Amino acid sequence: MIREERGAGEQTVEERASGRLAGTAIRDEFGLETLDMNMGPQHPAMHGLLRLILQLDGETVVRCDPVMGYLHRSKEKISENRMYPAVVPITDRIDYMNNIAMEYGYCMAVEDLLEAEIPPRADAIRALLNELGRIMSHIPSIGFLLLELGAFTPILYAFRERERIQDMFEAITGARMMFHYIRIGGVKSDLPEGMPERMWEYVESLEERLNPDFIDLIEGNEIFVARTRNVGKITQEKAVEMGLTGPPLRCTGVSYDVRRDYTYGWYKNLDFNVITDEAGDVEASYRVRIGEVRESIRMIKQILEALPEGEVMADLGRRIRPPEGDGFGRAESARGEYAVHVVSDGSDTPYRVHYRTPCTVNMQLLQEIVPGHYLPDIMPIMGLIDPVSGAWDK
């Protein structure tokens, strides 16, 4: 969105940008050239280690080039040098705000190689924790968006909710962040005694707190509206063309969700809606995320009401050696479609592992939608994308 009026003889932002690309000098009305500026990689408001090379005409961004690579940790190569079960802790560190989904996708890819049948109770527990993980990611994302706009209270409320969910995860998995809970063939262990009741009480209380602590505090606030409405606006056509997934896609009105469209695990037994919005801006991405929190609560209740009994781990033998071939797993993480491709050569270590994270793809948005906005609009746009540096720079 171009936020400046064009006077006689003035160039539009697009015209100035094209002139820069052609190597000609770009000058504003005072005869001054545009300014090149670095934002990050060590910027106090930046999401992780990201560098943006900006070209500015006053306060207006003419061009934005994201530079990633400052956190590269060779996750794929490390995964190819470990036995199959030992790769799971590596996946925890990809999207460290939504770890369970990362474990889930990898384990499904290996199980595809093995043609393994997962016990129903383990399948249900996986979906249960995946939806709790989605809430544990979405609510802080909303808090961070408001923090970048200058509001401090929502981030405190958001991390209060994350801590409460982490308490339950700690009781279930033994860890607060790097869980290593979903295993090839099932899950590490059954839910502790009384945990289903504890989860039910929590989601019911969260449902009651959503309006006063988040929705009433945020929606309609004139500063929030001014800083998010029509900011970072993207069309359906452009979103599909760029291969976006998750809230950045669904906030344009495209109804696509791996849980429904390529259903997996226990999701085939659940009734849920895919939340969309038509506006395609930062404000719409907030509405999609808060709507998905409500749907996750609804799914958690369905799972708890019909939680099957039985084992939580399939018998796959002491050492996993899948036959030669390709395995594929895809999951709907909090940030969009997460896919894992595993190639087996018949040994106990993968020949090739590739993680397709939504953050890597969604980061394309910066080049497309930042130009034409003011410099302070960059951080709300980052809130629309909601990236995690470990997931774009694995």
C-alpha positions in Angstrom: 0.0 0.0 0.0 1.5 3.4 -1.0 0.9 6.0 1.6 1.9 9.1 -0.2 0.1 11.5 -2.6 1.7 11.9 -5.9 2.3 15.5 -7.0 3.1 16.7 -10.5 6.3 15.2 -11.8 6.8 12.9 -8.8 7.6 9.2 -9.1 5.7 6.5 -7.4 7.5 4.1 -5.1 7.4 1.4 -7.8 8.9 3.8 -10.3 11.7 4.8 -7.9 12.4 1.1 -7.1 12.6 0.2 -10.8 15.0 3.1 -11.3 17.2 1.8 -8.5 17.2 -1.6 -10.0 18.2 -0.2 -13.4 21.2 1.5 -11.7 20.0 5.1 -12.2 20.2 7.6 -9.4 16.9 8.0 -7.6 16.2 11.5 -6.1 13.3 12.8 -4.1 11.7 16.2 -4.4 14.7 17.8 -2.7 17.2 16.2 -5.0 18.4 13.8 -2.4 19.1 10.1 -3.2 17.4 7.3 -1.4 19.1 5.9 1.7 20.3 2.3 2.1 19.9 1.0 5.7 20.4 -2.2 7.6 17.8 -3.4 10.0 19.2 -6.3 12.1 20.6 -8.8 12.5 21.0 -7.5 16.0 17.9 -5.3 16.3 16.0 -5.1 19.6 12.7 -5.7 17.9 13.8 -8.2 15.3 12.5 -11.8 15.4 15.7 -13.7 15.9 18.8 -13.2 13.7 17.4 -11.6 10.6 18.9 -8.8 8.5 16.8 -6.6 6.3 18.6 -4.4 3.8 16.2 -1.5 3.3 16.1 1.2 0.7 14.4 4.2 2.1 12.9 7.3 0.5 12.4 9.4 3.7 10.4 7.1 6.0 8.9 5.1 3.1 10.5 1.8 2.2 11.3 1.4 -1.5 12.9 -2.0 -1.3 13.3 -4.7 1.3 15.8 -7.6 0.9 15.7 -10.2 3.8 19.1 -11.8 4.4 18.9 -15.1 6.3 21.7 -17.4 7.3 23.0 -15.9 10.6 21.7 -18.9 12.6 22.3 -21.8 10.3 22.8 -24.9 12.3 22.9 -27.7 9.7 19.9 -29.5 11.1 19.4 -31.6 7.9 23.0 -32.8 7.8 23.1 -33.6 11.5 19.9 -35.6 11.1 21.6 -37.7 8.3 24.3 -38.7 10.8 22.1 -40.0 13.6 20.0 -43.1 14.0 16.3 -42.6 13.2 15.1 -42.2 16.8 17.9 -39.8 17.7 16.7 -37.3 15.1 13.6 -36.4 17.1 15.5 -34.1 19.6 16.9 -32.3 16.5 13.4 -31.5 15.3 12.5 -29.9 18.6 15.0 -27.1 17.8 13.6 -26.2 14.4 10.5 -24.3 15.4 11.2 -24.0 19.1 7.8 -22.2 19.7 5.8 -25.1 18.3 8.1 -28.2 18.9 5.4 -30.9 19.0 4.4 -30.3 15.4 8.1 -30.6 14.3 8.4 -34.0 16.0 5.0 -35.1 14.6 6.0 -34.4 11.0 9.3 -36.2 11.2 7.9 -39.3 12.9 5.1 -39.5 10.3 7.7 -39.5 7.5 9.6 -42.4 9.1 6.4 -44.3 9.8 5.5 -43.8 6.2 8.8 -45.7 5.3 8.0 -48.4 7.8 4.3 -48.6 7.0 3.8 -48.6 10.7 0.4 -48.7 12.4 0.1 -46.3 15.3 -2.0 -47.3 18.4 -5.2 -45.3 18.6 -4.5 -43.9 22.0 -1.0 -42.6 20.9 -2.7 -41.1 17.8 -5.2 -39.2 20.0 -2.5 -38.0 22.4 -0.4 -36.7 19.5 -3.3 -34.6 18.2 -4.1 -33.5 21.8 -0.6 -32.2 22.4 -0.3 -30.7 18.9 -3.4 -28.5 19.6 -2.1 -27.5 23.0 1.2 -26.6 21.3 -0.7 -24.5 18.7 -2.3 -22.5 21.5 1.1 -22.2 23.2 2.4 -20.7 20.0 -0.5 -18.5 18.8 -1.2 -16.7 22.0 2.4 -15.5 22.5 2.5 -14.5 18.8 -0.4 -12.2 19.4 1.3 -10.9 22.5 4.5 -10.2 20.5 2.5 -8.4 17.8 1.0 -6.0 20.5 4.5 -5.6 22.1 5.8 -4.4 18.8 3.0 -1.8 18.7 3.9 -0.5 22.2 1.5 -2.5 24.4 3.1 -4.4 27.2 0.2 -6.0 29.1 -0.8 -8.5 26.4 2.6 -10.2 26.3 2.4 -10.7 30.1 -1.0 -12.4 29.7 0.2 -14.4 26.8 3.2 -15.8 28.6 1.1 -16.6 31.6 -0.9 -18.9 29.3 2.2 -20.4 27.8 3.6 -21.1 31.2 0.4 -22.9 32.3 0.6 -25.1 29.2 4.3 -25.7 29.7 3.5 -26.9 33.3 1.3 -29.6 31.8 3.9 -30.5 29.1 6.5 -30.8 31.8 4.3 -33.2 33.8 3.7 -35.3 30.6 7.1 -35.2 28.9 9.6 -34.2 31.6 10.7 -31.1 29.8 9.3 -27.6 29.5 10.5 -26.8 25.9 12.5 -29.5 24.1 10.0 -32.3 24.6 11.3 -35.3 22.7 7.9 -36.9 23.4 6.5 -38.0 20.0 8.4 -41.1 19.0 8.5 -43.3 15.9 5.6 -45.6 16.4 3.7 -43.6 19.1 4.6 -41.5 22.1 7.2 -41.7 24.9 4.7 -42.5 27.7 1.0 -42.4 28.6 -0.6 -39.3 30.1 -0.1 -39.1 33.9 -3.0 -39.9 36.2 -5.4 -37.0 36.3 -3.9 -35.2 33.3 -7.0 -35.4 31.1 -9.1 -33.7 33.8 -6.4 -31.1 34.3 -6.4 -30.3 30.6 -10.2 -30.0 30.5 -10.1 -27.6 33.4 -7.4 -25.5 31.7 -9.1 -25.1 28.3 -12.4 -24.3 29.9 -10.7 -21.6 32.0 -8.8 -20.3 29.0 -12.1 -20.0 27.0 -13.4 -17.8 29.8 -10.3 -15.6 29.8 -9.9 -15.1 26.0 -12.4 -12.2 25.9 -11.4 -10.1 28.9 -7.6 -10.8 28.6 -7.2 -10.6 24.8 -10.1 -9.8 22.6 -11.7 -7.0 24.6 -8.2 -5.6 25.3 -7.1 -5.6 21.7 -10.0 -5.4 19.2 -11.4 -1.9 18.6 -8.3 -0.3 20.2 -7.8 2.7 17.9 -4.0 2.4 18.0 -4.1 -1.3 17.2 -6.5 -0.7 14.3 -4.4 2.2 12.9 -1.2 0.2 13.0 -2.6 -3.1 11.6 -5.6 -2.4 9.3 -4.6 -2.3 5.6 -0.9 -2.8 6.7 0.9 -5.7 4.9 -2.1 -6.3 2.7 -1.9 -9.2 0.3 -4.3 -10.7 -2.3 -5.4 -14.3 -2.5 -3.8 -14.6 -5.9 -0.4 -13.4 -4.7 -0.6 -15.6 -1.5 -1.3 -18.7 -3.6 1.3 -17.8 -6.2 4.0 -17.5 -3.5 3.0 -20.8 -1.9 2.1 -19.3 1.5 0.5 -21.5 4.1 -0.9 -21.0 7.6 -2.4 -17.8 8.9 -0.7 -15.6 6.3 -2.6 -17.6 3.6 -5.9 -18.0 5.5 -6.1 -14.3 6.4 -6.6 -13.7 2.6 -9.6 -16.0 2.5 -8.0 -19.2 1.2 -9.4 -22.1 3.1 -6.4 -24.5 3.2 -5.4 -26.6 6.2 -3.3 -29.8 6.1 -5.4 -31.2 9.0 -8.5 -31.2 6.8 -7.2 -31.3 3.2 -4.5 -34.0 3.8 -5.9 -35.3 7.0 -3.6 -37.4 9.2 -3.6 -39.1 12.6 -6.5 -38.5 14.9 -7.7 -35.4 12.9 -9.9 -37.6 10.7 -12.1 -38.2 13.8 -12.5 -34.5 14.7 -15.0 -31.9 13.7 -13.4 -28.5 13.3 -13.6 -25.4 11.1 -10.7 -23.8 9.1 -10.6 -20.2 10.2 -10.3 -17.7 7.4 -10.6 -13.9 6.9 -10.9 -11.8 3.8 -8.9 -8.6 4.6 -5.5 -10.1 4.0 -3.7 -7.6 6.4 -2.0 -7.7 9.8 -5.3 -7.2 11.6 -6.8 -10.2 9.7 -3.9 -12.4 10.7 -4.6 -11.6 14.3 -8.3 -12.6 13.9 -7.3 -15.9 12.2 -5.0 -16.8 15.1 -7.4 -16.0 17.9 -10.1 -18.0 15.9 -7.7 -20.9 15.7 -7.2 -20.8 19.4 -10.9 -21.3 19.9 -10.9 -24.2 17.4 -8.0 -25.8 19.1 -9.9 -25.6 22.4 -12.9 -27.3 20.7 -10.7 -30.1 19.3 -9.0 -30.7 22.6 -12.4 -31.2 24.2 -13.5 -33.7 21.5 -10.3 -35.7 22.0 -10.6 -35.7 25.8 -14.3 -36.8 25.5 -13.4 -39.8 23.3 -9.8 -40.6 24.4 -9.3 -44.3 23.6 -7.7 -46.8 26.0 -4.7 -49.0 25.1 -1.0 -48.9 24.3 0.8 -45.8 23.3 3.7 -47.4 21.4 3.8 -49.8 18.4 6.3 -52.6 18.5 8.9 -51.7 15.8 11.8 -53.7 17.1 14.9 -52.7 19.0 16.6 -51.0 16.0 14.8 -49.2 13.3 16.0 -50.0 9.8 13.4 -49.0 7.2 13.5 -50.5 3.7 15.0 -48.5 0.9 12.7 -45.8 -0.3 11.1 -42.4 0.4 9.0 -41.4 3.4 6.9 -38.3 3.6 5.1 -36.6 6.5 3.2 -33.4 6.6 1.6 -31.6 9.5 -0.2 -28.3 10.1 2.1 -26.4 12.4 1.2 -23.0 14.0 2.9 -21.3 11.1 1.6 -23.3 8.2 2.4 -26.5 6.3 5.4 -28.4 7.7 6.6 -31.3 5.5 9.5 -33.8 6.0 11.0 -35.9 3.3 13.2 -38.9 4.5 15.2 -41.1 2.1 16.3 -44.5 3.4 19.1 -46.6 2.1 18.2 -49.6 4.3 20.6 -48.7 7.1 19.8 -47.4 10.6 20.5 -43.8 9.7 18.7 -41.7 7.1 20.4 -41.2 3.8 18.7 -37.8 3.3 16.4 -35.7 5.4 14.7 -32.5 4.3 12.6 -30.2 6.4 10.2 -27.9 4.5 9.2 -25.3 7.1 6.5 -22.7 6.5 8.7 -19.9 7.9 11.2 -20.3 5.0 8.4 -19.9 2.4 6.4 -17.2 4.2 9.4 -14.9 4.6 9.1 -14.2 0.9 6.3 -11.8 1.9 8.8 -9.2 3.1 10.0 -8.4 -0.4 6.5 -8.3 -1.7 4.6 -6.3 0.8 7.0 -4.1 2.8 7.8 -1.7 -0.1 5.5 1.3 0.0 5.0 1.1 3.8 6.6 3.3 6.4 9.7 2.0 8.3 7.7 1.5 11.6 5.2 -0.8 9.7 7.9 -3.5 9.3 7.4 -4.9 12.7 3.6 -5.4 12.5 4.2 -7.1 9.1 6.7 -9.4 10.9 3.8 -10.1 13.3 1.6 -11.2 10.3 4.3 -13.6 9.2 5.1 -14.7 12.8 8.5 -16.2 11.9 10.8 -18.2 14.1 14.5 -18.0 13.2 15.2 -21.6 13.9 12.5 -22.6 11.4 13.7 -20.4 8.5 17.3 -21.0 9.1 17.6 -24.7 9.9 
